[in-house]
Amino acid sequence: MPYHPPELANVVQELVRQVQALTVEVRRLHRGRADDITAELVQAAHDAMAGRIFTAGELLACSLRMDAAGTRLAVLLTGRTVRSTGRLLATSADKDADGLVLRRVGDERCGALWCVSQTRKPA
């Protein structure tokens, strides 16, 4: 069995920690930008819910309104159930969509609670 100095274990542990940190950062950056459909959904949710906390069911109900926001949501959510709308929101979460971001802010009996907020500008 080859000899390994004790310092080598410390170096290996530090390298593993750095690789783990870089992996987390790469995943965050990869997930950070929204595609066109996600950006459209986040913008439509922002327009319809006006800074309120909402559930997937409430967002789906907004798609029945006879206004511009309701029509826009109706186009995006046609044929979706509350559950499939919730899954769509979950895949759209935490992605920058032209200065807006959809965030999961909690849970309640009927599912997740969501809000759309502005992303912070770098200082």
Helices and strands as residue ranges (DSSP letters): H 6-31, H 36-49, H 56-62, H 68-77, H 82-92, E 100-108, E 111-118
